[in-house]
Amino acid sequence: MESKTLKEFTEKYISDRQMCWEMDQQVMSDLSFSKWKDALVARSEIMRKIYLENEKFLSDLKKELESEISPEFYEQLFNTLKLLYDGGFDDLFIMRTIVNRLLPYYEKNNDYPKILFLRKVIAYEHYEFYGRLSHEEGMDKAIELYEKTIELKEHYEELTDRADRRAIFVCYSNLVAILANEKEDTSAKIFKYIDEALSFWQSDVVQKIDGDDTEFRERMDKLETEILYGIDTSKIKDEELREEYKDLVRRLKKKITADGLEDTDGGLFRAEIKCRLLEGETPENLINEIISHIDNLGELDYKDDNAIEKLLDYHNSGCEIFDIFEMSENRHELEEKFIPRFVSKITDIHAHIPFGFWTGVVDDACAEWFSNAAPYDKNPARKADMLLKLVISRQPITYIHSLMVGEIAARIAISIVKDNPSFFVGLLGIKSKDEVRNRQDDLCDYATKAALLHDCGKCEIVEVVNRQHRHLYNEEYNVIKMHPDKGFEMLKHDPEFDKYFDIIRGHHKSYDGKSGYPQNFDNVHSRYKPMIDLITIADCIDAATDILGRNYTKSKDFNTVYNELVAGSGTIYNPDIVKLLSTDKALYQDLLYLTAEGRFEVYYRAYREIILR
């Protein structure tokens, strides 16, 4: 591969990634059904073409990286990586492949600016990818990579680009951010990195080069304030660290006041609340103060420059109250008194955040709010609606797939009730075939809701689920296989979702239990097996006929899929359901239409719901 060819491939890859984004924006526009359908069909065709082009590019690149490389080509590869990183085209697996080839070469030549850039890039890509997955091993690797990057501060004077020097301090910030999300008490490590960074900043070598640089000073100010979010004071056992935290809050309060700055996202306000809690102030007084703060925040204008800060102020202030509940001895009394005063208000704010507004941040916030607020709602229907609005519907590909699975499952369920009612005996406490017939609506409702919830775990791995411009690497596929357990973990503490747990965990297991995932789940002996088998088949039918989220393969028509179901009958798929598809001609024709032209109606309804939320 010549340098010119690599440059052309890279520019094409970047333009294709940009086109993917533009196509997504187009189908999320407020269009008439006919125009929207044309846009969706065009998107599907273009995305498939982009997928195939990128596959060729990545295949050629891999071959090139496995061969001898000239010094000139190393430079071209470095520039390619820089182009991808600076353009925001994050992709851990592509970038890691390139970095692994480049890093030994530049380390051998002691090219410290390039070494720093490469380490920074790969550390950030690990942080960005695994951070959203709460993947402990991946984040441990990110910490290791960041620590190796900050070692290069010994060569500070050799880093001629101010962006490289500034990156040293950004790495310290990211280390604090990673440790802030650890389950155990990491306050000692956080203070260690903060103190180490501040000490290095104040050193003669740094002050001589960058001491008067405004951007550097702002970065150091930010590094200090990040500890306000980075430390969970309830976990701090060391009294000296508690005092250090309180001293820092007081110092920052004094500094912010002296500089005439505003606490735009309420971070300092909540830090002071934590300090007062540590000093023994009663939880009731503090909660009252937080609720008063929430009530005074005012309306959210999403066109305002500070909208995200105000939104996160609402969110984090509400979460702070939940944290106080958890630490209090009279927890249940506090919950009963204060839940009605803030939960529904903040839940409603989350439910109406416009689609596409700070997507990654908002998705994480909505998922966190659901996990905090849902256990306090005793109404199962309202709780399921909260999950749908706050989590599932914020991921269009997962949401629309789940709606389609529900449509397919409900149609099959009606046919089962009519032709083979004994199939459902035992579900929902049903004891006879007559009761099955009498409770058809309940069974269809159960199938529909099970379908809506079956892939909820994918909402925690959206970076992988939404990957459509190239094939998945094995590591990513292993992440995909985590979604049944992630869905179960999301809901397992709430008994209201009990009848969906086995469907969430078992819908990727084969009928005979001998294949599929997760391996440690026994679907064969589940009392919900009939519904697991139904959702499994409905899931496979939609996945195979899908035109939205599977560019790695062309969609199939229902006739082809039916033949595949027959081939797997008795091993992969429930034979009773497969047989029903052939004997109920009306059902077969219904599914033939639904999975082809009919799916556009389901898609359009879902898109309208999302963009008009």
N, C-alpha and C positions, 0 to 999 in steps of 0.2 A: 504493500500500500504506500503510495507516494504521499508526500506532505500535502500536495495540492488536493489529492483525492480525500485524505483525512479531513482537510478543511471543508471540502464540499459536503462530505457525509455529515460532519458536525453541524454545519449550518442548516442542512436539511433536517437533521434530527431535532434541532432547536425550533425550526419553523413548524415542524409537525407537532411538537409539544404545544406550541402556541395555538395551532389550529385546533387541537383537541379541546383546549380551554374555550376557544371561540365557539366551537360547535356546541359545547355544553351550555354556554351562555345563551345561544340562540334558542335551544329547545326549552330553556327556562324563562323565555320571554312570554309576554301576554299576547298570544296569537289565536286566531280563529282555528277551529279543528282542522280544516283542510290544509292551511298553511303550516300549522304545527306538525301535522302528519308528514307532509313533504320534507320538513326540516329534519324530523326524526329518521326518516328513511335515508335521506342524504347523509346524515351523521353516521348512521350504521355503515354505509358503504365506504365513506371516507375513513372512518376509524379502522375498518378492516384493512384498507389499503395501507394506512400508516403503520398498522401492526406488522404487516408483511415486510414493508420497507425497513422498519427498525430491526426486525429479526435478521435481515441480510446485513445491515450495518454492524450489528453487534457480533454476528458470526465472523465477519471479516476482521473486525477489531480484535476479537479473541485470537484468531489465527496469527495476526500480526504480533500480538503481545507474546506469543509463544515462540517467536523466531528471533534472530539476531536483530538488534536495533542500533542504528547509527546515532552519534551524539546529536545530530541535527533533528533526527526523529524524536529523540527524548524531549528536546525543546518544544517540538510541535505537539507532542502528547501533553506536556505541561501546560502549554497555552490552551489546548482543548479543554483540559480539566478546569482551568481558570475561567474559561468562557462559560462552561456549564455552571460552575459555582457562583460566579458573579451575576449570572443571569437568573439565579434562583431556580435552576432546573435540578432540584435535589433528587438524587437517586443513589442511595448507599451502595447498591450492588454493582452498578456500572462504575461509579467513582472508586470504589474499593479495588476493583479489578485493575484500574489504571494506576492508582496510588501504589499498590503492591509491586507493580513493575517499576515505577519511578523512584520510590523512596530509597531502595538499596543503592541505586546509581548516585543519587545526590548525597547520600550519607557518606559514601566512599569518597566523594569529592569535597566533603565538608562545605557544601553550599548551604549555609544556615538559613538564608531567607527562603529558599525553596523547600528546605526540610521543614521549616516552621509552617509554611503554607500547606504543605501536604499533610502534616500531622493535624493541623487545625481543621482542615477539610474533613478528614476521615473521622476525627473525634466528633465534629459537629453532626456529620451524617449518622453516626451511631446514636448520638443524643436525640436527634430529630426523629429517627425511625423507631428506636426502641422505647423512647420516652413515652410516646402515645400508647404503647402496648403494655406499659408497666412490666416490662420484661427484665427481671433482675440480672440475668447473665449479660444481656446486651448493655444494660446501664453500667454494670461493673466494668465492661470493656470500654465504654465511653469514659469513665473516670480514669482508667489506666491510660488511655490515649491523651486525655487532657493533662494528666500529670507529666507525661513525657513531653508534651508541648511546652509547658511552663518551665521545664528544665532549660529551655533555650534562652531564658532570660540572662544566662551567663554570657551570652553573645549579643547582648542588647546593642552595643555600639556598632556591631557589624550588620545590624538590620537597618538598611538605609531607607526603606519605605516606612513611613509613619504608620501605615495601615498594619504592617507586620508587627511593629512595636505595640501598637494599641491592642493587637490580637492577644498579646500576653495577658492583659488585664481582662479582656473578654473571656478568656479561658477560665480565669479565676471566678468570674461571675457565673459561668455555666456550671462549674463544679459546685458552687453554692446551690444553684437551681436543682441540680440532680440530687444532692444530699437532702434538700428540703422535702423531697418526695419519698424518702426512705421510710420504712415502717418503724425502725427503731430510732432511738435518740441519737441524732447525728450532730447535735449542737456543738460538741467539742471540736469536731472536724470542721464545721462551718466557721467557727471563730478562728480556728487555726489558719484556714485559707484567707479569711478576711484580714487577719493581723499580718499574715505573710505578704499579702498583696499591698497593704498600706505601707508596710515597712519598706518594701521594694520601691514603691512609688516615691517615698521620701528619701531614697538613697541619692547620693551625689550624682551617680552616672545618669539616672533617669531625670532628675531635676535639671541637670545641665542641658540635656537634649530636649526634653518635652515639658519641663516644669511650667512654662508660660503658655502652653497650648490649651486653649479653652475647651476643646473637645475632649482632651485627656482629663482635664479637671472635672468635667461633667460626668465622664465615665467613672471616675473615682467616687464622686458623690453618689452615683447610682449604685455602685458596689456596696457602699455602706447601707443605703436604704433597703437593698435587697434582703438584708438580714431580717427586716421587719416581717417579710413573708416567709423567709426560709426556716424559721425556728418555730416549732410547736412547743410552746412554753409548758404545756401539760406533761411533756415527756422529760423535761430537764430535771435530773435528780441532783446534780451538783449545785450547791448553794452559791458557789463563787460564779458559776456560769449564769445563774439567775441574776445575780447582781450586775454582771457584765452586760447582760441584755438590758436591764433597766437603765444602766448608765448610758448605753448607746442610744436608747430611746430619748432620754432626757437631752443628750447632746444634739441629736437630730432635730428635736423639737425646737431647741434654742437656735440652731442654724437656720431652719426653715423660717422661723419667725423673723430672725434678723435679716434674712434675704428677701423678705416680703413674698415668699412663695405660697402657693395654695396646695392643700392636701387633696388634689383633684380626684383621687380614687379611694380616699378614706383609709389608706394604709397606715398612716401615722395615728389616726383616731383609734383604729383597732389595736395597734401596738400598745397604745396607752391603756386601753381596756385590759389587755393581757397583763400589763404591769400592775394595775390596780387589783386584778384578781390574785396575782401572786402576793400582793401585800395584804390580802385578807378581806377585801371589800366584798360585801354580800352579792351573790350572783343576781338576785332580784333587782337590785339597784342598777347593775351594769346592763342587764337585759333591757330594762326600761329605757336606759339611755341609748342603747343601740336601736331599739324600735323607734324612738323619737328621731334619731339620725336618719333612719330609713324613711320615715314619714315626711321628713323635710327635704328629701332629695329632689322631689318634683317630677314632672313628666319627662319621658325620654324622647328626644328628638334625634332620630337616627341620621339626620343630615348634619347634625352638629359635630364639630371637630372633637369634642370631648365625650361623645356618646359612648364609646367603648369603656372609658374610665367610669362613667356614671353607672353603666350596666354592671360592671364588675364590682362597683361599690355596693349596689343592691345585693348582688350574688354573695360576695365575700362577707358582708355584714350579716346576712341571713345565716351563712355557714358558721360564722363566729358564735351565733346564739346556739346552734346545734352543738358546737364544741363545749360551750358552757354547760348545757344540759348534761352532757356526758360526764363532766367532771364533778357535778354537784351531787351532794348526798340526798337532797330532796328533789331528785330529778323528776319524778312523776308529777309532783305538785307543780313544779315550774312548767313542765310541758302542758299540763292541763290548763294552766293560767295563760300562757303566752302563745301557744301554737295558733289559736284563732286570730291573733293580732298581726301576724306577719307572713305566715306560710302561703296562704291563698293568694295574697297580693304578689309575692315574688314568683310564685308558680305561674301566675297569669302573665307576668312580664316575660318569663322564659318562653312560655308557649307562643308568644306573639312576636318574637324576634324575627325580623325579616330574613328570608333565606338568602345566603350569600354574604351576610354581614359578619366579617371577621370569622370565617367559617370554623377554622381549627379551634380557636379560643372558645367560641360560643358552643361548639359541639361538646367540648370537654366540660364546660360549665353546666350545660343542660344535663349531661349524664351525671355529674356530681350532685346537682340539685335533686334529680330524681332519686338517687340513692339515699339522700338525706331526708327528703320530704315524704316519699311514698309510704314508709312504715307507719306514719302518723295518720294516714287516711284509711279509715275502716270500711270504705265503700269500694268493693272489688271492681265494679264497672268504671268508677271514676279514676281509680288507680291505674287500670289498664289504659284508659284514655290518656292519662298523664304520661305513661311510658310511650304511647304512640306519638303524642305531640312533641314531647321534649327530646326523645331519643331516636325512635325508629324513623319517623317522617322527615327528620333532618338529614337522612341519608337516602336520597331518591332511588338509587339502584336497589338497595336492600328493601326499601319500603314498597316499591312497585313490584319487585319479585314476590314479596310476601303477600301483597294483595292478589296477585295472579294465582299463587298457590292456594290462597283462600277460596278464590272463585272456582278453581278446579276441584278442590277437596269438597266443597259444599255440594257441587253437582254429583260427584261420585257418592257422597254420603246419602243423598236422596235416593239414588238408584239402589244402594245397599239396603236402605230401609224398606224399599218396595220389594226387592227380589231375594234378599238374604238377611232378614232382620236378626237372625241368631248371631250374626257377626258382631253386633254391638251389645249383646247381652253381657252384663257385668260392668260396662262403662257407666259412669255417673250414678251408680247404684241401681241400674236398671236390671230387673229380675226375669223378664219374660219378653217374648217376641211381640206380644200385644203392647207392652209398655214401650218397646222400641218404636212401634208405629205411632203411638200416642205422643211420644216425645221427639218426633222428627225435628221440630224447630230447635229444641234444646241441643240435639246432636249436631245440627248444621251450624248453630251458633258456636258450639264448642270447636268444631273443625275450623271455622273461620278464624276464631281468636287464636287457636293453636298455630294456625298458619302465620298470623300476624306476629306472633311471638317467637316462632321457631328459630329465626335467624338473628334474634336481638343481639347476640354476642358479636355479630359482625360490626355492630356500631362502635365497638371498641378497637377495631382493627381496620378502620376505613382506608388508611394509607395503602393497605395491601388489597383490600376488596375493590377499590376504585382504580387499581392499576390496569390500564387498558391499552397502553401504547406499546407494550412488549410482553414477552412471556414472563412467568413467575419463576424465580430461582427456587431451588429446593428449600432454602431457609424461609422464603416467603410462603411457600406452600405449607410448610410445617406450622407457620403462624396461622394460616387459613384454617388448618385442622384444629386449632385451639378454640374456634368460635362456639362449638356446643358447650364446652366447659365454661367459657367466659360468660355465655348467656345464663347458664345455671348459677354461676357465682354472683351475677348481677341481681338475681331474684331469690336466691335460696333462703335468705333470712325472712322472707315474707310468706307465711302459709297460705295467703290468698291466691298465690300462683302455683300451689302444690300440684294441681292436676295438669299443669303444663311442663313440669320439670323433666319428666321422662321423654316427652316429645322433643324438647329443646336439646336434650343430651343424645337422643337415640335416632334422630332422623337421617343420620349418615351411616347407620349400621345396616348391614344386610338382613334380610328376612330371617335367615338361619343363624345370624349372630357371628358368623365365621369371618367376616371381613368388614371393613369400614372403620370408622373412628367415632368417639374415643375408645381405645381398646379396653379400658377398665370399666366400661359400662355394659351391663347385661340387659340388652333389650328383649331377649327371648322370654325371660321370666317376669317382665314388667306387667303389672295389672292394666297398664294403659297401652299394651301392645297393638290392639286394633287401630287406635288413633295414630300411633307411631308409624305403622305400616301404611296407613292412608296418606299421612303427610309426606312420608318418604316418596311414595309414587307421584303425588301431586307435585312435589318439589322437583323430581327428576323430569317430569313432563314439561314443566315450565322452563327449567334450565336448558333442556335440549332444544326447545323451540324459541328461546329468547333471542331478541334482536337488539337488546339494549346493552348488556354488560359483559358479553363474552366474545370479544373480538378474536380470541385465539382459535376459535372454530366457527364455521358457518352454521347458522341455525338449521334445524331439520324440520320437516313437516311431521304432523302427528302420525301419519301412516308409518313412517320410518321408526318413530319412537315406539309406537305400539309393537312393532316387530321385535324391538330390543327388549321391551318388557316381557314379551312372550319367551324370548330366549333366556331371560333371567328368572322366569317364574319358578317359585319353589326354593330358590337359593337366594337371589338378591331381592326379589319382590314377592309380596304376598300373592299366592296363586288364586285365591278367591277373588281378589280385586281385579287381577289381570283377566280372569275368565269373564268377569262381569263386563269388562270393556268390549268383549267380543259378542256377548249375548244381548246386551242392551244397545240396540242400533241407534236409538234416539240419543243416548248418552254419547256414543261414539261420534255422531254427527255434531253434537253440541260442542264437544271438545275439539273437534276438527276445526270448527269455526272460531272458537274462543282463542285457540293457540295461534291462529293466523290473523285474519282481519279483525276479529273481535278484541284482540289484545290492545289495539290502538284506543279503543273506547276506555278500557281500564287505565291505560297509561295516561291518557289525556285528563281523565277525572282526577287522577293522583297528582299530576303536574299542576293542575289548576288549584288544587287544595294546598299544595306546597307554596306556590308563588303568591297566592292571595292570603296567606296566613296572617 
